[in-house]
Amino acid sequence: MKKILLVDDSKFWRLLLYDLLKSNFEVYIADSGFDGIKKAFEYYPDIILTDYNMPDISGIFLSIVLRNYNEFKNSGIFILTSSDDKLDDFWVKKSGANKFFSKLIFKEKDKLDDFLITLKMNDFYSIKTNNHKISREKIYEIIEQKLKSEIFQKEILNLLKFVRDEKHLIFRLYIFFKDLFDIDSFFTLLLSESEGRIYSFNGNVSKNHAKALLLSYFEKPTIPTTWTFIGDFNDNSSKKIKEHEKFLIKFENKEEGIILVKPGLNNFKSMTNLISTSLGVVFNTLNNFKEYMNASIFDGLTELYNKKNLIIKIEEFVKKYSTNSTIAIIDIDNFKSVNDKYGHVVGDKVLKKLANIIKNTIDKNAIAGRYGGEEFIILFNSPEIAFTTVEKIFDTIHKTDWGGILNDKRKITISCGVSSYKMNQTITDFIDSADKLLYKAKKDGKDRYYFENYNLMENKYIV
């Protein structure tokens, strides 16, 4: 016969439930929440039926405490309430109880029968051990930990309102850890496919050291396309990160990031375990948002700006640099024949290779994007820089061994038109002026570049 523990501070309900259940269960009785927990460890009941509202601790806290022990992981815990409140389902999940039942069911035979069937037909059980000596202090400790967990997780999840400003969100997270753990220094790494972001607060270490160390703690790290470093990094520093606590952050078993701190408290690990779930949600959301934003800004294949954002960048560039703004339009020669002969997969590799050559050649002030198909645009803040950079790109293209991609001796060549901005020119006309030079370069034999009215290029192709 299964054992059931009745926990209720009302003598009336204890007697009523005892009479109802004694023919089907071995019944034990407790007259308070604390007494219920004590007798649970004394008798190891298969089912606990507890009142919701009691003077010492509620049925919710009783359930929380018992679910904290493996002995009662598979026990049936049911909470009786005097109302029929829909919020009960919420508290069931929070407390670990199997179900809430309203005491109003005792007025309706059908519902009462369903209640009894639920108790009798399910395979609830507890595991008897002699390992625990439960005390009021231990009960309060478990309840306090639960409350701390709820409060801390709420604080962490509240950070999601700053998801559009990752720097501010991470700064708020740093302040949270500083207040909670009295930390000396704080490092965090967020990993997504397109970008890895490393933050340092009071770190004063080199970027390479921080990156290598943080990545070393991952089991299967995603290697992003680009890296961003925010905070007080010092590439001239020989300082090493030592005696830090690490906290790997996962969401649904996927590694999203890591936090590294030098705490002033000894209970860092136990405390961070309370917020692991909410931190996983926050880091996953930040990574997903970063991927979404990058996808809306950058071309998925080449990882340069896409056409929509390229136009925006041209407008901003012209406002900033006026007539020094110089645009280069590059087009791969005979690219259709590359796709036709080698296939689109190889064609994509050629596009990515050219994009990488462009990225590795332009300076930090230049902006590059994929204008469409096999066309690329580069913006320069002076015609002199445009000239020297385009020369370098052509030189690199000519020296590149394309055999690794094409599996033959064919060479890839490009054509280019370069033009500077004229006062009051529209963006369309600005692009058009370079496009016409590109068209002329194609018409005149390809594998060449034309500059518009730039007298320093005396022996170059000049219009």
NUKOL-414865 format. One record per residue (C-alpha): z negated, x negated, y negated; residue number from 1; residue in one letter. Coordinates in steps of 0.02 Angstrom, whole numbers, plus 50000, padded with zeros to 5 digits. Example, Ala and Ser with C-alpha at 12.3 -4.5 7.8 and 13.67 -1.06 7.14 Angstrom:
REM residues 2
@w:49610; u:49385; v:50225; pos:1; code:A
@w:49643; u:49316; v:50053; pos:2; code:S
REM end
This chain:
REM residues 463
@w:50000; u:50000; v:50000; pos:1; code:M
@w:50048; u:49931; v:49829; pos:2; code:K
@w:49911; u:49891; v:49704; pos:3; code:K
@w:49912; u:49970; v:49531; pos:4; code:I
@w:49799; u:49928; v:49384; pos:5; code:L
@w:49761; u:50066; v:49257; pos:6; code:L
@w:49712; u:50003; v:49085; pos:7; code:V
@w:49651; u:50132; v:48959; pos:8; code:D
@w:49501; u:50145; v:48844; pos:9; code:D
@w:49498; u:50335; v:48867; pos:10; code:S
@w:49392; u:50394; v:49014; pos:11; code:K
@w:49493; u:50556; v:49019; pos:12; code:F
@w:49657; u:50464; v:49047; pos:13; code:W
@w:49582; u:50342; v:49171; pos:14; code:R
@w:49520; u:50488; v:49278; pos:15; code:L
@w:49681; u:50587; v:49261; pos:16; code:L
@w:49789; u:50438; v:49310; pos:17; code:L
@w:49672; u:50390; v:49452; pos:18; code:Y
@w:49684; u:50565; v:49528; pos:19; code:D
@w:49873; u:50564; v:49508; pos:20; code:L
@w:49902; u:50394; v:49590; pos:21; code:L
@w:49763; u:50368; v:49718; pos:22; code:K
@w:49861; u:50445; v:49863; pos:23; code:S
@w:50007; u:50323; v:49843; pos:24; code:N
@w:49926; u:50165; v:49775; pos:25; code:F
@w:49774; u:50055; v:49789; pos:26; code:E
@w:49706; u:50090; v:49615; pos:27; code:V
@w:49602; u:49975; v:49504; pos:28; code:Y
@w:49535; u:50023; v:49333; pos:29; code:I
@w:49503; u:49928; v:49170; pos:30; code:A
@w:49432; u:50006; v:49013; pos:31; code:D
@w:49505; u:49886; v:48882; pos:32; code:S
@w:49647; u:49765; v:48853; pos:33; code:G
@w:49539; u:49612; v:48885; pos:34; code:F
@w:49464; u:49692; v:49039; pos:35; code:D
@w:49640; u:49732; v:49098; pos:36; code:G
@w:49695; u:49550; v:49086; pos:37; code:I
@w:49536; u:49492; v:49173; pos:38; code:K
@w:49560; u:49614; v:49317; pos:39; code:K
@w:49745; u:49574; v:49330; pos:40; code:A
@w:49695; u:49396; v:49377; pos:41; code:F
@w:49558; u:49463; v:49490; pos:42; code:E
@w:49662; u:49586; v:49592; pos:43; code:Y
@w:49844; u:49533; v:49560; pos:44; code:Y
@w:49914; u:49711; v:49550; pos:45; code:P
@w:50097; u:49744; v:49585; pos:46; code:D
@w:50103; u:49870; v:49443; pos:47; code:I
@w:50007; u:49875; v:49279; pos:48; code:I
@w:49999; u:50042; v:49189; pos:49; code:L
@w:49923; u:50018; v:49017; pos:50; code:T
@w:49888; u:50120; v:48863; pos:51; code:D
@w:49980; u:50068; v:48705; pos:52; code:Y
@w:49839; u:50086; v:48579; pos:53; code:N
@w:49669; u:50010; v:48623; pos:54; code:M
@w:49528; u:49943; v:48513; pos:55; code:P
@w:49533; u:49760; v:48567; pos:56; code:D
@w:49715; u:49716; v:48607; pos:57; code:I
@w:49862; u:49834; v:48626; pos:58; code:S
@w:49966; u:49864; v:48781; pos:59; code:G
@w:50105; u:49763; v:48699; pos:60; code:I
@w:49996; u:49608; v:48686; pos:61; code:F
@w:49929; u:49636; v:48862; pos:62; code:L
@w:50110; u:49634; v:48924; pos:63; code:S
@w:50151; u:49479; v:48821; pos:64; code:I
@w:50002; u:49385; v:48894; pos:65; code:V
@w:50036; u:49433; v:49075; pos:66; code:L
@w:50222; u:49395; v:49063; pos:67; code:R
@w:50173; u:49221; v:49007; pos:68; code:N
@w:50117; u:49184; v:49187; pos:69; code:Y
@w:50231; u:49166; v:49338; pos:70; code:N
@w:50111; u:49273; v:49441; pos:71; code:E
@w:50167; u:49427; v:49344; pos:72; code:F
@w:50351; u:49388; v:49311; pos:73; code:K
@w:50402; u:49517; v:49443; pos:74; code:N
@w:50262; u:49642; v:49416; pos:75; code:S
@w:50299; u:49814; v:49348; pos:76; code:G
@w:50221; u:49835; v:49176; pos:77; code:I
@w:50228; u:50009; v:49100; pos:78; code:F
@w:50154; u:50059; v:48933; pos:79; code:I
@w:50095; u:50236; v:48899; pos:80; code:L
@w:50106; u:50297; v:48721; pos:81; code:T
@w:50051; u:50459; v:48641; pos:82; code:S
@w:50217; u:50477; v:48548; pos:83; code:S
@w:50400; u:50488; v:48594; pos:84; code:D
@w:50456; u:50361; v:48465; pos:85; code:D
@w:50629; u:50284; v:48483; pos:86; code:K
@w:50558; u:50117; v:48424; pos:87; code:L
@w:50475; u:50104; v:48593; pos:88; code:D
@w:50635; u:50032; v:48669; pos:89; code:D
@w:50628; u:49892; v:48541; pos:90; code:F
@w:50448; u:49849; v:48584; pos:91; code:W
@w:50488; u:49853; v:48771; pos:92; code:V
@w:50606; u:49706; v:48746; pos:93; code:K
@w:50485; u:49614; v:48633; pos:94; code:K
@w:50334; u:49634; v:48748; pos:95; code:S
@w:50417; u:49605; v:48916; pos:96; code:G
@w:50365; u:49777; v:48980; pos:97; code:A
@w:50481; u:49868; v:49099; pos:98; code:N
@w:50472; u:50035; v:49009; pos:99; code:K
@w:50375; u:50144; v:48890; pos:100; code:F
@w:50323; u:50317; v:48945; pos:101; code:F
@w:50261; u:50453; v:48829; pos:102; code:S
@w:50100; u:50538; v:48885; pos:103; code:K
@w:50191; u:50700; v:48845; pos:104; code:L
@w:50274; u:50686; v:49017; pos:105; code:I
@w:50114; u:50752; v:49095; pos:106; code:F
@w:50158; u:50922; v:49021; pos:107; code:K
@w:50328; u:50927; v:49109; pos:108; code:E
@w:50337; u:50922; v:49299; pos:109; code:K
@w:50515; u:50852; v:49309; pos:110; code:D
@w:50476; u:50705; v:49196; pos:111; code:K
@w:50312; u:50673; v:49284; pos:112; code:L
@w:50404; u:50669; v:49452; pos:113; code:D
@w:50529; u:50543; v:49381; pos:114; code:D
@w:50384; u:50438; v:49319; pos:115; code:F
@w:50304; u:50433; v:49493; pos:116; code:L
@w:50470; u:50393; v:49576; pos:117; code:I
@w:50493; u:50246; v:49456; pos:118; code:T
@w:50323; u:50177; v:49505; pos:119; code:L
@w:50348; u:50201; v:49692; pos:120; code:K
@w:50530; u:50158; v:49723; pos:121; code:M
@w:50548; u:49990; v:49632; pos:122; code:N
@w:50511; u:49824; v:49715; pos:123; code:D
@w:50374; u:49762; v:49598; pos:124; code:F
@w:50256; u:49626; v:49655; pos:125; code:Y
@w:50136; u:49493; v:49591; pos:126; code:S
@w:50098; u:49322; v:49664; pos:127; code:I
@w:49917; u:49283; v:49700; pos:128; code:K
@w:49855; u:49109; v:49652; pos:129; code:T
@w:49689; u:49029; v:49611; pos:130; code:N
@w:49754; u:48919; v:49472; pos:131; code:N
@w:49704; u:49015; v:49316; pos:132; code:H
@w:49540; u:49051; v:49233; pos:133; code:K
@w:49581; u:49174; v:49096; pos:134; code:I
@w:49471; u:49182; v:48941; pos:135; code:S
@w:49473; u:49269; v:48774; pos:136; code:R
@w:49518; u:49104; v:48692; pos:137; code:E
@w:49668; u:49082; v:48806; pos:138; code:K
@w:49724; u:49261; v:48774; pos:139; code:I
@w:49714; u:49235; v:48586; pos:140; code:Y
@w:49807; u:49070; v:48604; pos:141; code:E
@w:49952; u:49155; v:48694; pos:142; code:I
@w:49957; u:49296; v:48567; pos:143; code:I
@w:49950; u:49171; v:48423; pos:144; code:E
@w:50095; u:49072; v:48498; pos:145; code:Q
@w:50197; u:49232; v:48513; pos:146; code:K
@w:50162; u:49278; v:48332; pos:147; code:L
@w:50205; u:49101; v:48275; pos:148; code:K
@w:50367; u:49109; v:48372; pos:149; code:S
@w:50414; u:49275; v:48291; pos:150; code:E
@w:50372; u:49213; v:48116; pos:151; code:I
@w:50460; u:49045; v:48136; pos:152; code:F
@w:50615; u:49123; v:48212; pos:153; code:Q
@w:50623; u:49248; v:48070; pos:154; code:K
@w:50613; u:49105; v:47944; pos:155; code:E
@w:50753; u:49012; v:48032; pos:156; code:I
@w:50866; u:49165; v:48049; pos:157; code:L
@w:50839; u:49205; v:47865; pos:158; code:N
@w:50935; u:49045; v:47829; pos:159; code:L
@w:51095; u:49131; v:47889; pos:160; code:L
@w:51114; u:49212; v:47718; pos:161; code:K
@w:51164; u:49038; v:47657; pos:162; code:F
@w:51299; u:49014; v:47790; pos:163; code:V
@w:51436; u:48998; v:47656; pos:164; code:R
@w:51342; u:48851; v:47581; pos:165; code:D
@w:51302; u:48737; v:47727; pos:166; code:E
@w:51230; u:48598; v:47618; pos:167; code:K
@w:51103; u:48716; v:47542; pos:168; code:H
@w:51060; u:48791; v:47711; pos:169; code:L
@w:51027; u:48620; v:47788; pos:170; code:I
@w:50922; u:48572; v:47637; pos:171; code:F
@w:50817; u:48729; v:47661; pos:172; code:R
@w:50800; u:48685; v:47846; pos:173; code:L
@w:50740; u:48511; v:47796; pos:174; code:Y
@w:50608; u:48588; v:47681; pos:175; code:I
@w:50553; u:48704; v:47822; pos:176; code:F
@w:50528; u:48555; v:47940; pos:177; code:F
@w:50444; u:48454; v:47803; pos:178; code:K
@w:50319; u:48593; v:47768; pos:179; code:D
@w:50290; u:48627; v:47953; pos:180; code:L
@w:50281; u:48451; v:48024; pos:181; code:F
@w:50247; u:48339; v:47874; pos:182; code:D
@w:50402; u:48239; v:47920; pos:183; code:I
@w:50444; u:48068; v:47849; pos:184; code:D
@w:50632; u:48073; v:47874; pos:185; code:S
@w:50759; u:48201; v:47937; pos:186; code:F
@w:50933; u:48182; v:48013; pos:187; code:F
@w:51043; u:48319; v:48082; pos:188; code:T
@w:51217; u:48323; v:48158; pos:189; code:L
@w:51324; u:48478; v:48178; pos:190; code:L
@w:51475; u:48463; v:48293; pos:191; code:L
@w:51630; u:48572; v:48289; pos:192; code:S
@w:51806; u:48530; v:48347; pos:193; code:E
@w:51877; u:48503; v:48174; pos:194; code:S
@w:51731; u:48419; v:48087; pos:195; code:E
@w:51568; u:48330; v:48123; pos:196; code:G
@w:51438; u:48339; v:47983; pos:197; code:R
@w:51291; u:48219; v:47974; pos:198; code:I
@w:51148; u:48247; v:47850; pos:199; code:Y
@w:51014; u:48121; v:47802; pos:200; code:S
@w:50855; u:48152; v:47703; pos:201; code:F
@w:50747; u:48001; v:47665; pos:202; code:N
@w:50847; u:47904; v:47795; pos:203; code:G
@w:50928; u:47756; v:47703; pos:204; code:N
@w:51027; u:47699; v:47856; pos:205; code:V
@w:51212; u:47661; v:47878; pos:206; code:S
@w:51333; u:47799; v:47923; pos:207; code:K
@w:51394; u:47710; v:48079; pos:208; code:N
@w:51216; u:47684; v:48145; pos:209; code:H
@w:51168; u:47866; v:48116; pos:210; code:A
@w:51329; u:47930; v:48194; pos:211; code:K
@w:51316; u:47819; v:48349; pos:212; code:A
@w:51133; u:47859; v:48380; pos:213; code:L
@w:51146; u:48047; v:48354; pos:214; code:L
@w:51300; u:48059; v:48465; pos:215; code:L
@w:51214; u:47958; v:48603; pos:216; code:S
@w:51089; u:48099; v:48631; pos:217; code:Y
@w:51224; u:48227; v:48675; pos:218; code:F
@w:51263; u:48261; v:48856; pos:219; code:E
@w:51446; u:48311; v:48827; pos:220; code:K
@w:51484; u:48289; v:48642; pos:221; code:P
@w:51636; u:48368; v:48560; pos:222; code:T
@w:51729; u:48230; v:48467; pos:223; code:I
@w:51786; u:48306; v:48302; pos:224; code:P
@w:51943; u:48264; v:48205; pos:225; code:T
@w:51851; u:48213; v:48048; pos:226; code:T
@w:51676; u:48161; v:47996; pos:227; code:W
@w:51577; u:48206; v:47840; pos:228; code:T
@w:51416; u:48120; v:47785; pos:229; code:F
@w:51296; u:48204; v:47664; pos:230; code:I
@w:51136; u:48128; v:47599; pos:231; code:G
@w:51057; u:47958; v:47565; pos:232; code:D
@w:51161; u:47846; v:47678; pos:233; code:F
@w:51170; u:47661; v:47640; pos:234; code:N
@w:51309; u:47563; v:47726; pos:235; code:D
@w:51232; u:47399; v:47669; pos:236; code:N
@w:51067; u:47439; v:47755; pos:237; code:S
@w:51015; u:47355; v:47918; pos:238; code:S
@w:50875; u:47482; v:47942; pos:239; code:K
@w:50870; u:47568; v:48112; pos:240; code:K
@w:50809; u:47741; v:48157; pos:241; code:I
@w:50653; u:47714; v:48265; pos:242; code:K
@w:50509; u:47818; v:48334; pos:243; code:E
@w:50596; u:47981; v:48297; pos:244; code:H
@w:50583; u:48143; v:48394; pos:245; code:E
@w:50749; u:48219; v:48447; pos:246; code:K
@w:50787; u:48404; v:48466; pos:247; code:F
@w:50956; u:48446; v:48546; pos:248; code:L
@w:51014; u:48618; v:48488; pos:249; code:I
@w:51114; u:48728; v:48606; pos:250; code:K
@w:51187; u:48902; v:48602; pos:251; code:F
@w:51231; u:48981; v:48769; pos:252; code:E
@w:51222; u:48807; v:48849; pos:253; code:N
@w:51347; u:48734; v:48723; pos:254; code:K
@w:51285; u:48587; v:48621; pos:255; code:E
@w:51298; u:48634; v:48437; pos:256; code:E
@w:51199; u:48496; v:48354; pos:257; code:G
@w:51043; u:48389; v:48351; pos:258; code:I
@w:50894; u:48363; v:48237; pos:259; code:I
@w:50806; u:48195; v:48227; pos:260; code:L
@w:50641; u:48183; v:48132; pos:261; code:V
@w:50494; u:48066; v:48112; pos:262; code:K
@w:50352; u:48193; v:48113; pos:263; code:P
@w:50174; u:48173; v:48055; pos:264; code:G
@w:50111; u:48298; v:48186; pos:265; code:L
@w:50093; u:48274; v:48373; pos:266; code:N
@w:50146; u:48450; v:48423; pos:267; code:N
@w:50327; u:48436; v:48367; pos:268; code:F
@w:50404; u:48473; v:48538; pos:269; code:K
@w:50297; u:48625; v:48577; pos:270; code:S
@w:50329; u:48696; v:48404; pos:271; code:M
@w:50517; u:48667; v:48406; pos:272; code:T
@w:50528; u:48755; v:48574; pos:273; code:N
@w:50470; u:48912; v:48483; pos:274; code:L
@w:50623; u:48907; v:48369; pos:275; code:I
@w:50754; u:48839; v:48488; pos:276; code:S
@w:50843; u:49006; v:48510; pos:277; code:T
@w:50855; u:49045; v:48324; pos:278; code:S
@w:50910; u:48867; v:48283; pos:279; code:L
@w:51046; u:48885; v:48414; pos:280; code:G
@w:51107; u:49044; v:48329; pos:281; code:V
@w:51107; u:48961; v:48157; pos:282; code:V
@w:51198; u:48803; v:48212; pos:283; code:F
@w:51325; u:48904; v:48313; pos:284; code:N
@w:51358; u:49015; v:48162; pos:285; code:T
@w:51380; u:48863; v:48048; pos:286; code:L
@w:51502; u:48782; v:48169; pos:287; code:N
@w:51602; u:48942; v:48193; pos:288; code:N
@w:51609; u:48970; v:48005; pos:289; code:F
@w:51667; u:48790; v:47979; pos:290; code:K
@w:51806; u:48816; v:48108; pos:291; code:E
@w:51856; u:48981; v:48026; pos:292; code:Y
@w:51863; u:48903; v:47853; pos:293; code:M
@w:51959; u:48751; v:47913; pos:294; code:N
@w:52082; u:48863; v:48006; pos:295; code:A
@w:52112; u:48962; v:47847; pos:296; code:S
@w:52138; u:48803; v:47744; pos:297; code:I
@w:52220; u:48678; v:47861; pos:298; code:F
@w:52373; u:48681; v:47972; pos:299; code:D
@w:52317; u:48695; v:48153; pos:300; code:G
@w:52439; u:48565; v:48221; pos:301; code:L
@w:52438; u:48427; v:48091; pos:302; code:T
@w:52266; u:48460; v:48013; pos:303; code:E
@w:52343; u:48441; v:47840; pos:304; code:L
@w:52331; u:48580; v:47711; pos:305; code:Y
@w:52430; u:48735; v:47759; pos:306; code:N
@w:52563; u:48805; v:47641; pos:307; code:K
@w:52451; u:48937; v:47561; pos:308; code:K
@w:52316; u:48813; v:47513; pos:309; code:N
@w:52444; u:48680; v:47469; pos:310; code:L
@w:52512; u:48791; v:47330; pos:311; code:I
@w:52334; u:48816; v:47265; pos:312; code:I
@w:52306; u:48628; v:47268; pos:313; code:K
@w:52469; u:48597; v:47173; pos:314; code:I
@w:52412; u:48717; v:47036; pos:315; code:E
@w:52243; u:48629; v:47025; pos:316; code:E
@w:52327; u:48458; v:47026; pos:317; code:F
@w:52444; u:48501; v:46883; pos:318; code:V
@w:52299; u:48565; v:46777; pos:319; code:K
@w:52204; u:48404; v:46807; pos:320; code:K
@w:52341; u:48271; v:46795; pos:321; code:Y
@w:52476; u:48361; v:46694; pos:322; code:S
@w:52638; u:48259; v:46682; pos:323; code:T
@w:52565; u:48120; v:46790; pos:324; code:N
@w:52570; u:48241; v:46936; pos:325; code:S
@w:52704; u:48184; v:47057; pos:326; code:T
@w:52764; u:48277; v:47210; pos:327; code:I
@w:52851; u:48207; v:47364; pos:328; code:A
@w:52937; u:48319; v:47491; pos:329; code:I
@w:52968; u:48237; v:47660; pos:330; code:I
@w:53078; u:48309; v:47797; pos:331; code:D
@w:53106; u:48241; v:47973; pos:332; code:I
@w:53291; u:48203; v:48001; pos:333; code:D
@w:53380; u:48298; v:48141; pos:334; code:N
@w:53217; u:48376; v:48198; pos:335; code:F
@w:53306; u:48523; v:48280; pos:336; code:K
@w:53393; u:48403; v:48398; pos:337; code:S
@w:53222; u:48329; v:48443; pos:338; code:V
@w:53159; u:48501; v:48493; pos:339; code:N
@w:53320; u:48543; v:48584; pos:340; code:D
@w:53326; u:48381; v:48684; pos:341; code:K
@w:53141; u:48344; v:48716; pos:342; code:Y
@w:53060; u:48515; v:48699; pos:343; code:G
@w:52937; u:48588; v:48574; pos:344; code:H
@w:52786; u:48499; v:48651; pos:345; code:V
@w:52865; u:48330; v:48610; pos:346; code:V
@w:52920; u:48399; v:48441; pos:347; code:G
@w:52740; u:48443; v:48402; pos:348; code:D
@w:52687; u:48265; v:48448; pos:349; code:K
@w:52815; u:48196; v:48325; pos:350; code:V
@w:52747; u:48310; v:48188; pos:351; code:L
@w:52568; u:48255; v:48224; pos:352; code:K
@w:52619; u:48072; v:48225; pos:353; code:K
@w:52703; u:48088; v:48055; pos:354; code:L
@w:52553; u:48182; v:47987; pos:355; code:A
@w:52439; u:48041; v:48044; pos:356; code:N
@w:52551; u:47911; v:47962; pos:357; code:I
@w:52541; u:48009; v:47800; pos:358; code:I
@w:52351; u:48029; v:47811; pos:359; code:K
@w:52326; u:47844; v:47847; pos:360; code:N
@w:52439; u:47789; v:47704; pos:361; code:T
@w:52393; u:47898; v:47554; pos:362; code:I
@w:52243; u:47857; v:47444; pos:363; code:D
@w:52089; u:47966; v:47418; pos:364; code:K
@w:52161; u:48051; v:47263; pos:365; code:N
@w:52322; u:48107; v:47348; pos:366; code:A
@w:52338; u:48274; v:47437; pos:367; code:I
@w:52451; u:48308; v:47586; pos:368; code:A
@w:52503; u:48468; v:47671; pos:369; code:G
@w:52628; u:48543; v:47791; pos:370; code:R
@w:52748; u:48647; v:47687; pos:371; code:Y
@w:52832; u:48726; v:47837; pos:372; code:G
@w:52923; u:48676; v:47996; pos:373; code:G
@w:52956; u:48488; v:47984; pos:374; code:E
@w:52929; u:48480; v:47795; pos:375; code:E
@w:52778; u:48396; v:47715; pos:376; code:F
@w:52720; u:48384; v:47535; pos:377; code:I
@w:52616; u:48245; v:47458; pos:378; code:I
@w:52540; u:48256; v:47283; pos:379; code:L
@w:52505; u:48097; v:47185; pos:380; code:F
@w:52415; u:48074; v:47019; pos:381; code:N
@w:52543; u:47949; v:46954; pos:382; code:S
@w:52728; u:47911; v:46987; pos:383; code:P
@w:52686; u:47726; v:47015; pos:384; code:E
@w:52569; u:47769; v:47158; pos:385; code:I
@w:52697; u:47892; v:47227; pos:386; code:A
@w:52829; u:47756; v:47230; pos:387; code:F
@w:52724; u:47624; v:47321; pos:388; code:T
@w:52652; u:47751; v:47444; pos:389; code:T
@w:52820; u:47827; v:47492; pos:390; code:V
@w:52888; u:47651; v:47518; pos:391; code:E
@w:52743; u:47615; v:47637; pos:392; code:K
@w:52771; u:47777; v:47732; pos:393; code:I
@w:52955; u:47737; v:47758; pos:394; code:F
@w:52912; u:47560; v:47810; pos:395; code:D
@w:52785; u:47624; v:47937; pos:396; code:T
@w:52908; u:47754; v:48005; pos:397; code:I
@w:53038; u:47617; v:48033; pos:398; code:H
@w:52914; u:47503; v:48122; pos:399; code:K
@w:52840; u:47639; v:48232; pos:400; code:T
@w:52881; u:47634; v:48417; pos:401; code:D
@w:52927; u:47814; v:48456; pos:402; code:W
@w:52960; u:47775; v:48640; pos:403; code:G
@w:52784; u:47826; v:48689; pos:404; code:G
@w:52823; u:48003; v:48631; pos:405; code:I
@w:53010; u:48017; v:48666; pos:406; code:L
@w:53021; u:47906; v:48821; pos:407; code:N
@w:53182; u:47826; v:48757; pos:408; code:D
@w:53241; u:47711; v:48618; pos:409; code:K
@w:53279; u:47847; v:48491; pos:410; code:R
@w:53207; u:47818; v:48318; pos:411; code:K
@w:53132; u:47953; v:48208; pos:412; code:I
@w:53183; u:47946; v:48025; pos:413; code:T
@w:53138; u:48047; v:47872; pos:414; code:I
@w:53213; u:48092; v:47704; pos:415; code:S
@w:53116; u:48119; v:47544; pos:416; code:C
@w:53132; u:48182; v:47366; pos:417; code:G
@w:53006; u:48136; v:47231; pos:418; code:V
@w:52986; u:48214; v:47059; pos:419; code:S
@w:52857; u:48213; v:46919; pos:420; code:S
@w:52791; u:48369; v:46832; pos:421; code:Y
@w:52865; u:48420; v:46664; pos:422; code:K
@w:52764; u:48511; v:46533; pos:423; code:M
@w:52767; u:48702; v:46551; pos:424; code:N
@w:52861; u:48689; v:46715; pos:425; code:Q
@w:52819; u:48824; v:46842; pos:426; code:T
@w:52750; u:48771; v:47011; pos:427; code:I
@w:52907; u:48839; v:47095; pos:428; code:T
@w:53019; u:48735; v:46980; pos:429; code:D
@w:52908; u:48582; v:47009; pos:430; code:F
@w:52929; u:48596; v:47197; pos:431; code:I
@w:53113; u:48637; v:47175; pos:432; code:D
@w:53146; u:48478; v:47076; pos:433; code:S
@w:53087; u:48371; v:47223; pos:434; code:A
@w:53173; u:48483; v:47349; pos:435; code:D
@w:53342; u:48455; v:47264; pos:436; code:K
@w:53318; u:48267; v:47280; pos:437; code:L
@w:53273; u:48290; v:47463; pos:438; code:L
@w:53434; u:48390; v:47487; pos:439; code:Y
@w:53534; u:48249; v:47406; pos:440; code:K
@w:53450; u:48119; v:47518; pos:441; code:A
@w:53501; u:48223; v:47670; pos:442; code:K
@w:53678; u:48247; v:47607; pos:443; code:K
@w:53700; u:48062; v:47569; pos:444; code:D
@w:53660; u:48005; v:47746; pos:445; code:G
@w:53473; u:48037; v:47776; pos:446; code:K
@w:53338; u:47904; v:47807; pos:447; code:D
@w:53317; u:47878; v:47620; pos:448; code:R
@w:53213; u:47935; v:47471; pos:449; code:Y
@w:53264; u:47982; v:47294; pos:450; code:Y
@w:53155; u:47972; v:47140; pos:451; code:F
@w:53193; u:48065; v:46981; pos:452; code:E
@w:53213; u:47958; v:46824; pos:453; code:N
@w:53090; u:47821; v:46864; pos:454; code:Y
@w:53154; u:47655; v:46793; pos:455; code:N
@w:53037; u:47540; v:46891; pos:456; code:L
@w:53139; u:47574; v:47046; pos:457; code:M
@w:53296; u:47483; v:46994; pos:458; code:E
@w:53360; u:47441; v:47168; pos:459; code:N
@w:53303; u:47603; v:47249; pos:460; code:K
@w:53390; u:47767; v:47272; pos:461; code:Y
@w:53367; u:47843; v:47099; pos:462; code:I
@w:53441; u:47999; v:47021; pos:463; code:V
REM end
